[in-house]
Amino acid sequence: MELKKDMILLNQDVTTRDQAIRLAGQLLVDGGCVDEGYIDSMIARNEDVSTYMGNFIAIPHGTDEGKKHIKKTGISVVQIPMGVDFSNDDDANEQLVTVVFGIAGLNNEHLQLLSQIALFCSDVSNVAKLADAQSADEIIDLLQEVGK
Amino acid sequence: MQADTSSKPKKKSSLKAKVQKFGTALSSMVMPNIAAIIAWGLVTAIFMEGGWAPNATIAKLTSPMLHYLIPILIGYTGGRMVYDERGALIGAIGTLGVIVGDLNIPEFLGAMIMGPLSAWCLKKFDQAFQSKVKSGFEMIYNNFSSGILGLILAILGMLIVTPVVEWGSGLMSSAVDAIMKVHLLPLTAIIIEPAKVLFLNNAIGNGILVPLGIEQAAKVGKSVLFLLEANPGPGLGILLAFCFFGKGDAKGSAPGAAIIHFFGGIHEIYFPYILMKPILIVAAILGGMSGTFTFQLFNAGLKAAASPGSIIAVLAMTAKDSYLGIIAGVLVSAAVSFLVASFILKRDKSTDSGDLAAKQKQMEQMKAESKGKEMPSTDEVRTSINSYANVNKIIFACDAGMGSSAMGASLLRDKVKKAGIDNISVTNTAVSRLKDEAGLLVVTQEELAERALEKTPSAVHVSVDNFLSSPKYDEIVANLKALSQVTDTPASEIGESKKVAASGDQLAKIDFSSIKEVNFIRHDQHQGSATMATSIFQDKMAKAGKKTPVKAVRINELDDENDHLVIATKAAGKNLAVRYSNIQIVVVKDILQDKLLDELVKKLN
């Protein structure tokens, strides 16, 4: 699967992680990947076990149960230049996130793209490029480099 | 924690232990699928000809359920025990081969062979090839390897496993036949009960006892042979014993099972209880023997085959003069097997009976043993190479197996491959699907570490708080590498490859004593990276115990005072120099991970 331009939202300003997750989830809804119920499942999953991955990225996705809301595989991207804190109240450290990847995975179709994202984002300066990107195309290009 | 598999005392694998392990394995293939067996049994009892409400249309369900659904489910479950979802799928494919091999007998036993065997084959295949798959081709590899191998296994199952199973049940039947010929009918229980537990009941019942019984009944109007396999007494006794003296799950589910068995005639439901504790077969045999003996004593018999073997069907088929004998025989066999089984269960204090509660207890013990070796905090994991000695498989576990673990697995697979280690597979799964096995290294998020440990007490455990750039990955790779004795290269290259900007003199010019605030600049296209740089620097400062605040600001928001230290890239530095004259500026190549940043932290307050 490939990342689509209309699944990318740039330059968002949010104050809570739930807002960030809802943005990523709404992209998935608008893209016809999931129904509304999935967003709540994403929030629930993040409360259960954080989807903060380190290196300023988070990959909110639904719970096992939430899989029933998925219509097709999709990945959305929300860029939050000012950052949003993904930590829980009892976490000692701030978990700042600048790029959120919303994920709806069916039949492991998303794994290839996810693995590209992982390889790319394991270098924090690459995440900085994503966080600074000025257009959706730039983000798509950046992530595609990895496959090559 | 690092549970060192090699340091645990190896259990003596006595014959008893082996039989126990075998039985437990068989039972755990059947137990999760009991519902399907019940569904089949109820359809049989209610809608089959001679049932409570015969209905030919609905009764069409029985054969496909018995011949296809249940064996495939068993094969699926058996495959999953060996190799997770991939194993489950290929187990089901392989099982279909055995089924088609002989459509006349329900291939439960064949499924129990084919499911795990297929999964094992795929596992070996993956161990050989999975690490060679190029990133991006995982899905193609996964689907086609399972598909092609599954097809081959299904054919082999049809041609090889089916005849083996047939031969086995043929052997059983002829043994029963031989015993009957010498008129020692009660002794047939020695063969029949174990054969039943291995799900060969239909083969023996319909294959030999029923035909002979019909012959006898035609001559004298009744036959005791119909009862040898259909007598629900022995199974009832065992299930009742579980009701009173069983443990945990087995105890809780036994009463329902007893009702379904005795009134529904679905004998299959008690087989897993015996498999869980194979010694209980003694109870079944003695129960069957005493029952048959009682039937003979009263010269009791059935008019025709009682199918299914419920007390209702048995009584419906009882010859007019035999009610007393039949009821007595069933009760005697139930009583005998109950007493023997109770004795066994009561005496049995061992914890490895495979039931849930015992497992949990075992787990608690293991946990108690490992106390003091608390889950390591992120940075202080003391990984002994020794504990890696057996590792041949790394599994990333997360909550749903959808995202985080897949990412982590991709990264580590990449690192492992780059390090030239090719005999270790890296996969991902949900924590709930983890299972304990030797040679396993489990990587989880810290929140899930506890659950992962419960699931896999004998694995090496590593927990990370950052799936993307955890130093643990390099640690793991380094440890694995040390073992495979590949020439060593520095484990961690990240950060170290970045050369220190030759600018010690840059720092010398800074007046650190006057600095009250450190700033990163948001300018032009650098919004997100400034946020990130600020956070990273704050983190470094906090770790070093430094108090100077760190803020990200817009380029036009600064006060032009020398108490600001601005960290910027070369381009931004020039821009700043034009606008401001008093602020202090440090130019770095990379605002996120420059060596100079660490130097700065040291000098700041």
Interface residues (C-beta under 8 A of the other chain):
Chain A: N11 R45 D48 V49 S50 T51 M53 G54 N55 F56 I57 I59 H61 G62 T63 D64 K67 Q79 I80 P81 M82 G83 N93 E94 L96 T98 V99 I103 G105 N108 E109 H110 L111 Q112 L114 S115 Q116 I117 A118 L119 C121 S122 D123 V124 S125 V127 A128 K129 L130 A131 D132 A133 Q134 G147
Chain B: S135 G136 E138 M139 N142 C398 D399 A400 G401 M402 G403 S404 A406 M407 G408 S410 L411 D414 A430 S432 Q445 E447 L448 D465 N466 F467 L468 S469 S470 I494 R522 Q525 H526 Q527 G528 S529 T531 M532 A533 S535 I536 Q538 D539 D590 L592 Q593
